[in-house]
Amino acid sequence: YTGFLIIKGFEKITHITSNTNNLVIVAIITGGISIVTALITSVIAKIIEYRQITKRYLYEKREKPYSEFIAMVYKLQMSNKKNNNKYSEQELVNDITNFSKSLTLWGSSKVIQKWNKFREFINDPNETVKNLILLEDIVFEIRKDMGQKKKGLHSGDLLSFFINDIKNHINKM
């Protein structure tokens, strides 16, 4: 039935165009192309605008949990130094639980995957360097979610904030 309608429509257009002046036909085609182009442009602009609004909304929602994660990493690092800044196990568990809750709603797929992988190996004392690299991978992925590129940064660059000789440990792996 659809094919029949297309054929009848084509016959109708052919009949109209054979009885119409060529200038009118050109004007109709040009106008039709202009209208279709304007519609396509409008639709594409709306799609791009929707994506930008969604991306901006996610940036805003991800900023707090991602910042809390970075704060947790720094607290953990400071706790490991020989000073009075003790980061209790209960505080760590609470921070990890809160971060996991936030990831449930707002974390990107890649951050969630890397976080789960990190949590798999976190209690293995034989995998300390691997854990640190996984931790850095999470931070790289968080930076990517927040619009930062990894350009020029390599494994160990962010860890060097905490560990002076991290490059030596990474090279041994």
Contact map, one row per residue, 1 for C-alpha under 8 A:
11111000000000000000000000000000000000000000000000000000000000000000000000000000000000000000000000000000000000000000000000000000000000000000000000000000000000000000000000000
11111100000000000000000000000000000000000000000000000000000000000000000000000000000000000000000000000000000000000000000000000000000000000000000000000000000000000000000000000
11111110000000000000000000000000000000000000000000000000000000000000000000000000000000000000000000000000000000000000000000000000000000000000000000000000000000000000000000000
11111111000000000000000000000000000000000000000000000000000000000000000000000000000000000000000000000000000000000000000000000000000000000000000000000000000000000000000000000
11111111100000000000000000000000000000000000000000000000000000000000000000000000000000000000000000000000000000000000000000000000000000000000000000000000000000000000000000000
01111111110000000000000000000000000000000000000000000000000000000000000000000000000000000000000000000000000000000000000000000000000000000000000000000000000000000000000000000
00111111111000000000000000000000000000000000000000000000000000000000000000000000000000000000000000000000000000000000000000000000000000000000000000000000000000000000000000000
00011111111100000000000000000000000000000000000000000000000000000000000000000000000000000000000000000000000000000000000000000000000000000000000000000000000000000000000000000
00001111111110000000000000000000000000000000000000000000000000000000000000000000000000000000000000000000000000000000000000000000000000000000000000000000000000000000000000000
00000111111111000000000000000000000000000000000000000000000000000000000000000000000000000000000000000000000000000000000000000000000000000000000000000000000000000000000000000
00000011111111100000000000000000000000000000000000000000000000000000000000000000000000000000000000000000000000000000000000000000000000000000000000000000000000000000000000000
00000001111111110000000000000000000000000000000000000000000000000000000000000000000000000000000000000000000000000000000000000000000000000000000000000000000000000000000000000
00000000111111111000000000000000000000000000000000000000000000000000000000000000000000000000000000000000000000000000000000000000000000000000000000000000000000000000000000000
00000000011111111100000000000000000000000000000000000000000000000000000000000000000000000000000000000000000000000000000000000000000000000000000000000000000000000000000000000
00000000001111111110000000000000000000000000000000000000000000000000000000000000000000000000000000000000000000000000000000000000000000000000000000000000000000000000000000000
00000000000111111111000000000000000000000000000000000000000000000000000000000000000000000000000000000000000000000000000000000000000000000000000000000000000000000000000000000
00000000000011111111110010000000000000000000000000000000000000000000000000000000000000000000000000000000000000000000000000000000000000000000000000000000000000000000000000000
00000000000001111111000000000000000000000000000000000000000000000000000000000000000000000000000000000000000000000000000000000000000000000000000000000000000000000000000000000
00000000000000111111100000000000000000000000000000000000000000000000000000000000000000000000000000000000000000000000000000000000000000000000000000000000000000000000000000000
00000000000000011111110110000000000000000000000000000000000000000000000000000000000000000000000000000000000000000000000000000000000000000000000000000000000000000000000000000
00000000000000001011111110000000000000000000000000000000000000000000000000000000000000000000000000000000000000000000000000000000000000000000000000000000000000000000000000000
00000000000000001001111111000000000000000000000000000000000000000000000000000000000000000000000000000000000000000000000000000000000000000000000000000000000000000000000000000
00000000000000000000111111100000000000000000000000000000000000000000000000000000000000000000000000000000000000000000000000000000000000000000000000000000000000000000000000000
00000000000000000001111111110000000000000000000000000000000000000000000000000000000000000000000000000000000000000000000000000000000000000000000000000000000000000000000000000
00000000000000001001111111111000000000000000000000000000000000000000000000000000000000000000000000000000000000000000000000000000000000000000000000000000000000000000000000000
00000000000000000000011111111100000000000000000000000000000000000000000000000000000000000000000000000000000000000000000000000000000000000000000000000000000000000000000000000
00000000000000000000001111111110000000000000000000000000000000000000000000000000000000000000000000000000000000000000000000000000000000000000000000000000000000000000000000000
00000000000000000000000111111111000000000000000000000000000000000000000000000000000000000000000000000000000000000000000000000000000000000000000000000000000000000000000000000
00000000000000000000000011111111100000000000000000000000000000000000000000000000000000000000000000000000000000000000000000000000000000000000000000000000000000000000000000000
00000000000000000000000001111111110000000000000000000000000000000000000000000000000000000000000000000000000000000000000000000000000000000000000000000000000000000000000000000
00000000000000000000000000111111111000000000000000000000000000000000000000000000000000000000000000000000000000000000000000000000000000000000000000000000000000000000000000000
00000000000000000000000000011111111100000000000000000000000000000000000000000000000000000000000000000000000000000000000000000000000000000000000000000000000000000000000000000
00000000000000000000000000001111111110000000000000000000000000000000000000000000000000000000000000000000000000000000000000000000000000000000000000000000000000000000000000000
00000000000000000000000000000111111111000000000000000000000000000000000000000000000000000000000000000000000000000000000000000000000000000000000000000000000000000000000000000
00000000000000000000000000000011111111100000000000000000000000000000000000000000000000000000000000000000000000000000000000000000000000000000000000000000000000000000000000000
00000000000000000000000000000001111111110000000000000000000000000000000000000000000000000000000000000000000000000000000000000000000000000000000000000000000000000000000000000
00000000000000000000000000000000111111111000000000000000000000000000000000000000000000000000000000000000000000000000000000000000000000000000000000000000000000000000000000000
00000000000000000000000000000000011111111100000000000000000000000000000000000000000000000000000000000000000000000000000000000000000000000000000000000000000000000000000000000
00000000000000000000000000000000001111111110000000000000000000000000000000000000000000000000000000000000000000000000000000000000000000000000000000000000000000000000000000000
00000000000000000000000000000000000111111111000000000000000000000000000000000000000000000000000000000000000000000000000000000000000000000000000000000000000000000000000000000
00000000000000000000000000000000000011111111100000000000000000000000000000000000000000000000000000000000000000000000000000000000000000000000000000000000000000000000000000000
00000000000000000000000000000000000001111111110000000000000000000000000000000000000000000000000000000000000000000000000000000000000000000000000000000000000000000000000000000
00000000000000000000000000000000000000111111111000000000000000000000000000000000000000000000000000000000000000000000000000000000000000000000000000000000000000000000000000000
00000000000000000000000000000000000000011111111100000000000000000000000000000000000000000000000000000000000000000000000000000000000000000000000000000000000000000000000000000
00000000000000000000000000000000000000001111111110000000000000000000000000000000000000000000000000000000000000000000000000000000000000000000000000000000000000000000000000000
00000000000000000000000000000000000000000111111111000000000000000000000000000000000000000000000000000000000000000000000000000000000000000000000000000000000000000000000000000
00000000000000000000000000000000000000000011111111100000000000000000000000000000000000000000000000000000000000000000000000000000000000000000000000000000000000000000000000000
00000000000000000000000000000000000000000001111111110000000000000000000000000000000000000000000000000000000000000000000000000000000000000000000000000000000000000000000000000
00000000000000000000000000000000000000000000111111111000000000000000000000000000000000000000000000000000000000000000000000000000000000000000000000000000000000000000000000000
00000000000000000000000000000000000000000000011111111100000000000000000000000000000000000000000000000000000000000000000000000000000000000000000000000000000000000000000000000
00000000000000000000000000000000000000000000001111111110000000000000000000000000000000000000000000000000000000000000000000000000000000000000000000000000000000000000000000000
00000000000000000000000000000000000000000000000111111111000000000000000000000000000000000000000000000000000000000000000000000000000000000000000000000000000000000000000000000
00000000000000000000000000000000000000000000000011111111100000000000000000000000000000000000000000000000000000000000000000000000000000000000000000000000000000000000000000000
00000000000000000000000000000000000000000000000001111111110000000000000000000000000000000000000000000000000000000000000000000000000000000000000000000000000000000000000000000
00000000000000000000000000000000000000000000000000111111111000000000000000000000000000000000000000000000000000000000000000000000000000000000000000000000000000000000000000000
00000000000000000000000000000000000000000000000000011111111100000000000000000000000000000000000000000000000000000000000000000000000000000000000000000000000000000000000000000
00000000000000000000000000000000000000000000000000001111111110000000000000000000000000000000000000000000000000000000000000000000000000000000000000000000000000000000000000000
00000000000000000000000000000000000000000000000000000111111111000000000000000000000000000000000000000000010000000000000000000000000000000000000000000000000000000000000000000
00000000000000000000000000000000000000000000000000000011111111100000000000000000000000000000000000000000000000000000000000000000000000000000000011000000000000000000000000000
00000000000000000000000000000000000000000000000000000001111111110000000000000000000000000000000000000000000000000000000000000000000000000000000000000000000000000000000000000
00000000000000000000000000000000000000000000000000000000111111111000000000000000000000000000000000000000010000000000000000000000000000000000000000000000000000000000000000000
00000000000000000000000000000000000000000000000000000000011111111100000000000000000000000000000000000000011000000000000000000000000000000000000001000000000000000000000000000
00000000000000000000000000000000000000000000000000000000001111111110000000000000000000000000000000000000000000000000000000000000000000000000000001000000000000000000000000000
00000000000000000000000000000000000000000000000000000000000111111111000000000000000000000000000000000000000000000000000000000000000000000000000000000000000000000000000000000
00000000000000000000000000000000000000000000000000000000000011111111100000000000000000000000000000100110000000000000000000000000000000000000000000000000000000000000000000000
00000000000000000000000000000000000000000000000000000000000001111111110000000000000000000000000000100000000000000000000000000000000000000000010000000000000000000000000000000
00000000000000000000000000000000000000000000000000000000000000111111111000000000000000000000000000000000000000000000000000000000000000000000000000000000000000000000000000000
00000000000000000000000000000000000000000000000000000000000000011111111100000000000000000000000000100000000000000000000000000000000000000000000000000000000000000000000000000
00000000000000000000000000000000000000000000000000000000000000001111111110000000000000000000001000100000000000000000000000000000000000000000000000000000000000000000000000000
00000000000000000000000000000000000000000000000000000000000000000111111111000000000000000000000000000000000000000000000000000000000000000010000000000000000000000000000000000
00000000000000000000000000000000000000000000000000000000000000000011111111100000000000000000000000000000000000000000000000000000000000000000000000000000000000000000000000000
00000000000000000000000000000000000000000000000000000000000000000001111111110000000000000001001000000000000000000000000000000000000000000000000000000000000000000000000000000
00000000000000000000000000000000000000000000000000000000000000000000111111111000000000000000000000000000000000000000000000000000000000000000000000000000000000000000000000000
00000000000000000000000000000000000000000000000000000000000000000000011111111100000000000000000000000000000000000000000000000000000000000000000000000000000000000000000000000
00000000000000000000000000000000000000000000000000000000000000000000001111111110000000100000000000000000000000000000000000000000000000000000000000000000000000000000000000000
00000000000000000000000000000000000000000000000000000000000000000000000111111111000000100001000000000000000000000000000000000000000000000000000000000000000000000000000000000
00000000000000000000000000000000000000000000000000000000000000000000000011111111100000000000000000000000000000000000000000000000000000000000000000000000000000000100000000000
00000000000000000000000000000000000000000000000000000000000000000000000001111111101010000000000000000000000000000000000000000000000000000000000000000000000000000000000000000
00000000000000000000000000000000000000000000000000000000000000000000000000111111111111100000000000000000000000000000000000000000000000000000000000000000000000000000000000000
00000000000000000000000000000000000000000000000000000000000000000000000000011111110000000000000000000000000000000000000000000000000000000000000000000000000000000000000000000
00000000000000000000000000000000000000000000000000000000000000000000000000001111111000000000000000000000000000000000000000000000000000000000000000000000000000000000000000000
00000000000000000000000000000000000000000000000000000000000000000000000000000011111100000000000000000000000000000000000000000000000000000000000000000000000000000000000000000
00000000000000000000000000000000000000000000000000000000000000000000000000000110111111000000000000000000000000000000000000000000000000000000000000000000000000000000000000000
00000000000000000000000000000000000000000000000000000000000000000000000000000010011111000000000000000000000000000000000000000000000000000000000000000000000000000000000000000
00000000000000000000000000000000000000000000000000000000000000000000000000000110001111100000000000000000000000000000000000000000000000000000000000000000000000000000000000000
00000000000000000000000000000000000000000000000000000000000000000000000000000010001111110000000000000000000000000000000000000000000000000000000000000000000000000000000000000
00000000000000000000000000000000000000000000000000000000000000000000000000110010000011111011000000000000000000000000000000000000000000000000000000000000000000000000000000000
00000000000000000000000000000000000000000000000000000000000000000000000000000000000001111111000000000000000000000000000000000000000000000000000000000000000000000000000000000
00000000000000000000000000000000000000000000000000000000000000000000000000000000000000111111100000000000000000000000000000000000000000000000000000000000000000000000000000000
00000000000000000000000000000000000000000000000000000000000000000000000000000000000000011111110000000000000000000000000000000000000000000000000000000000000000000000000000000
00000000000000000000000000000000000000000000000000000000000000000000000000000000000000111111111000000000000000000000000000000000000000000000000000000000000000000000000000000
00000000000000000000000000000000000000000000000000000000000000000000000100010000000000111111111100000000000000000000000000000000000000000000000000000000000000000000000000000
00000000000000000000000000000000000000000000000000000000000000000000000000000000000000001111111110000000000000000000000000000000000000000000000000000000000000000000000000000
00000000000000000000000000000000000000000000000000000000000000000000000000000000000000000111111111000000000000000000000000000000000000000000000000000000000000000000000000000
00000000000000000000000000000000000000000000000000000000000000000000100100000000000000000011111111100000000000000000000000000000000000000000000000000000000000000000000000000
00000000000000000000000000000000000000000000000000000000000000000000000000000000000000000001111111110000000000000000000000000000000000000000000000000000000000000000000000000
00000000000000000000000000000000000000000000000000000000000000000000000000000000000000000000111111111000000000000000000000000000000000000000000000000000000000000000000000000
00000000000000000000000000000000000000000000000000000000000000000000000000000000000000000000011111111100000000000000000000000000000000000000000000000000000000000000000000000
00000000000000000000000000000000000000000000000000000000000000001101100000000000000000000000001111111110000000000000000000000000000000000000000000000000000000000000000000000
00000000000000000000000000000000000000000000000000000000000000000000000000000000000000000000000111111111000000000000000000000000000000000000000000000000000000000000000000000
00000000000000000000000000000000000000000000000000000000000000000000000000000000000000000000000011111111100000000000000000000000000000000000000000000000000000000000000000000
00000000000000000000000000000000000000000000000000000000000000001000000000000000000000000000000001111111111000000000000000000000000000000000000000000000000000000000000000000
00000000000000000000000000000000000000000000000000000000000000001000000000000000000000000000000000111111111100010000000000000000000000000000000000000000000000000000000000000
00000000000000000000000000000000000000000000000000000000000000000000000000000000000000000000000000011111111000000000000000000000000000000000000000000000000000000000000000000
00000000000000000000000000000000000000000000000000000000000000000000000000000000000000000000000000001111111000000000000000000000000000000000000000000000000000000000000000000
00000000000000000000000000000000000000000000000000000000010011000000000000000000000000000000000000000111111100000000000000000000000000000000000000000000000000000000000000000
00000000000000000000000000000000000000000000000000000000000001000000000000000000000000000000000000000111111110110000000000000000000000000000000000000000000000000000000000000
00000000000000000000000000000000000000000000000000000000000000000000000000000000000000000000000000000010011111110000000000000000000000000000000010000000000000000000000000000
00000000000000000000000000000000000000000000000000000000000000000000000000000000000000000000000000000000001111111000000000000000000000000000000000000000000000000000000000000
00000000000000000000000000000000000000000000000000000000000000000000000000000000000000000000000000000000000111111100000000000000000000000000100000000000000000000000000000000
00000000000000000000000000000000000000000000000000000000000000000000000000000000000000000000000000000000001111111110000000000000000000000100110000000000000000000000000000000
00000000000000000000000000000000000000000000000000000000000000000000000000000000000000000000000000000010001111111111000000000000000000000000000000000000000000000000000000000
00000000000000000000000000000000000000000000000000000000000000000000000000000000000000000000000000000000000011111111100000000000000000000000000000000000000000000000000000000
00000000000000000000000000000000000000000000000000000000000000000000000000000000000000000000000000000000000001111111110000000000000001001100000000000000000000000000000000000
00000000000000000000000000000000000000000000000000000000000000000000000000000000000000000000000000000000000000111111111000000000000000100100000000000000000000000000000000000
00000000000000000000000000000000000000000000000000000000000000000000000000000000000000000000000000000000000000011111111100000000000000000000000000000000000000000000000000000
00000000000000000000000000000000000000000000000000000000000000000000000000000000000000000000000000000000000000001111111110000000000001000000000000000000000000000000000000000
00000000000000000000000000000000000000000000000000000000000000000000000000000000000000000000000000000000000000000111111111000000001001100000000000000000000000000000000000000
00000000000000000000000000000000000000000000000000000000000000000000000000000000000000000000000000000000000000000011111111100000000000000000000000000000000000000000000000000
00000000000000000000000000000000000000000000000000000000000000000000000000000000000000000000000000000000000000000001111111100000000000000000000000000000000000000000000000000
00000000000000000000000000000000000000000000000000000000000000000000000000000000000000000000000000000000000000000000111111110010001000000000000000000000000000000000000000000
00000000000000000000000000000000000000000000000000000000000000000000000000000000000000000000000000000000000000000000011111111011001000000000000000000000000000000000000000000
00000000000000000000000000000000000000000000000000000000000000000000000000000000000000000000000000000000000000000000001111111000000000000000000000000000000000000000000000000
00000000000000000000000000000000000000000000000000000000000000000000000000000000000000000000000000000000000000000000000011111111000000000000000000000000000000000000000000000
00000000000000000000000000000000000000000000000000000000000000000000000000000000000000000000000000000000000000000000000001111111000000000000000000000000000000000000000000000
00000000000000000000000000000000000000000000000000000000000000000000000000000000000000000000000000000000000000000000000000011111000000000000000000000000000000000000000000000
00000000000000000000000000000000000000000000000000000000000000000000000000000000000000000000000000000000000000000000000011011111111000000000000000000000000000000000000000000
00000000000000000000000000000000000000000000000000000000000000000000000000000000000000000000000000000000000000000000000001011111111100000000000000000000000000000000000000000
00000000000000000000000000000000000000000000000000000000000000000000000000000000000000000000000000000000000000000000000000000011111110000000000000000000000000000000000011000
00000000000000000000000000000000000000000000000000000000000000000000000000000000000000000000000000000000000000000000000000000011111111000000000000000000000000000000000000000
00000000000000000000000000000000000000000000000000000000000000000000000000000000000000000000000000000000000000000000010011000011111111100000000000000000000000000000000000000
00000000000000000000000000000000000000000000000000000000000000000000000000000000000000000000000000000000000000000000000000000001111111110000000000000000000000100000000000000
00000000000000000000000000000000000000000000000000000000000000000000000000000000000000000000000000000000000000000000000000000000111111111000000000000000001100100000000000000
00000000000000000000000000000000000000000000000000000000000000000000000000000000000000000000000000000000000000000100110000000000011111111100000000000000000000000000000000000
00000000000000000000000000000000000000000000000000000000000000000000000000000000000000000000000000000000000000000010010000000000001111111110000000000000000000000000000000000
00000000000000000000000000000000000000000000000000000000000000000000000000000000000000000000000000000000000000000000000000000000000111111111000000000000001101100000000000000
00000000000000000000000000000000000000000000000000000000000000000000000000000000000000000000000000000000000000000100000000000000000011111111100000000000000000000000000000000
00000000000000000000000000000000000000000000000000000000000000000000000000000000000000000000000000000000000000100110000000000000000001111111110000000000000000000000000000000
00000000000000000000000000000000000000000000000000000000000000000000010000000000000000000000000000000000000000000000000000000000000000111111111000000000000000000000000000000
00000000000000000000000000000000000000000000000000000000000000000000000000000000000000000000000000000000000000000000000000000000000000011111111100000100000000000000000000000
00000000000000000000000000000000000000000000000000000000000000000000000000000000000000000000000000000000000001100000000000000000000000001111111110000000000000000000000000000
00000000000000000000000000000000000000000000000000000000000000000100000000000000000000000000000000000000000000100000000000000000000000000111111111000000000000000000000000000
00000000000000000000000000000000000000000000000000000000000000000000000000000000000000000000000000000000000000000000000000000000000000000011111111111100000000000000000000000
00000000000000000000000000000000000000000000000000000000000000000000000000000000000000000000000000000000000000000000000000000000000000000001111111111100000000000000000000000
00000000000000000000000000000000000000000000000000000000001000000000000000000000000000000000000000000000000100000000000000000000000000000000111111110000000000000000000000000
00000000000000000000000000000000000000000000000000000000001001100000000000000000000000000000000000000000000000000000000000000000000000000000011111110000000000000000000000000
00000000000000000000000000000000000000000000000000000000000000000000000000000000000000000000000000000000000000000000000000000000000000000000001111111000000000000000000000000
00000000000000000000000000000000000000000000000000000000000000000000000000000000000000000000000000000000000000000000000000000000000000000000001111111100000000000000000000000
00000000000000000000000000000000000000000000000000000000000000000000000000000000000000000000000000000000000000000000000000000000000000000000001100111110000000000000000000000
00000000000000000000000000000000000000000000000000000000000000000000000000000000000000000000000000000000000000000000000000000000000000000001001100011111110000000000000000000
00000000000000000000000000000000000000000000000000000000000000000000000000000000000000000000000000000000000000000000000000000000000000000000000000001111100000000000000000000
00000000000000000000000000000000000000000000000000000000000000000000000000000000000000000000000000000000000000000000000000000000000000000000000000000111110000000000000000000
00000000000000000000000000000000000000000000000000000000000000000000000000000000000000000000000000000000000000000000000000000000000000000000000000000111111010000000000000000
00000000000000000000000000000000000000000000000000000000000000000000000000000000000000000000000000000000000000000000000000000000000000000000000000000101111110000000000000000
00000000000000000000000000000000000000000000000000000000000000000000000000000000000000000000000000000000000000000000000000000000000010010000000000000000111111100000000001000
00000000000000000000000000000000000000000000000000000000000000000000000000000000000000000000000000000000000000000000000000000000000010010000000000000000011111110000011001000
00000000000000000000000000000000000000000000000000000000000000000000000000000000000000000000000000000000000000000000000000000000000000000000000000000000111111111000000000000
00000000000000000000000000000000000000000000000000000000000000000000000000000000000000000000000000000000000000000000000000000000000000010000000000000000001111111100000000000
00000000000000000000000000000000000000000000000000000000000000000000000000000000000000000000000000000000000000000000000000000000000110010000000000000000001111111110010000000
00000000000000000000000000000000000000000000000000000000000000000000000000000000000000000000000000000000000000000000000000000000000000000000000000000000000111111111111000000
00000000000000000000000000000000000000000000000000000000000000000000000000000000000000000000000000000000000000000000000000000000000000000000000000000000000011111111000000000
00000000000000000000000000000000000000000000000000000000000000000000000000001000000000000000000000000000000000000000000000000000000000000000000000000000000001111111000000000
00000000000000000000000000000000000000000000000000000000000000000000000000000000000000000000000000000000000000000000000000000000000000000000000000000000000000111111110000000
00000000000000000000000000000000000000000000000000000000000000000000000000000000000000000000000000000000000000000000000000000000000000000000000000000000000000011111110000000
00000000000000000000000000000000000000000000000000000000000000000000000000000000000000000000000000000000000000000000000000000000000000000000000000000000000000010011111110000
00000000000000000000000000000000000000000000000000000000000000000000000000000000000000000000000000000000000000000000000000000000000000000000000000000000000100110011111111000
00000000000000000000000000000000000000000000000000000000000000000000000000000000000000000000000000000000000000000000000000000000000000000000000000000000000100010000111111100
00000000000000000000000000000000000000000000000000000000000000000000000000000000000000000000000000000000000000000000000000000000000000000000000000000000000000000000111111110
00000000000000000000000000000000000000000000000000000000000000000000000000000000000000000000000000000000000000000000000000000000100000000000000000000000000000000000111111111
00000000000000000000000000000000000000000000000000000000000000000000000000000000000000000000000000000000000000000000000000000000100000000000000000000000001100000000011111111
00000000000000000000000000000000000000000000000000000000000000000000000000000000000000000000000000000000000000000000000000000000000000000000000000000000000000000000001111111
00000000000000000000000000000000000000000000000000000000000000000000000000000000000000000000000000000000000000000000000000000000000000000000000000000000000000000000000111111
00000000000000000000000000000000000000000000000000000000000000000000000000000000000000000000000000000000000000000000000000000000000000000000000000000000000000000000000011111
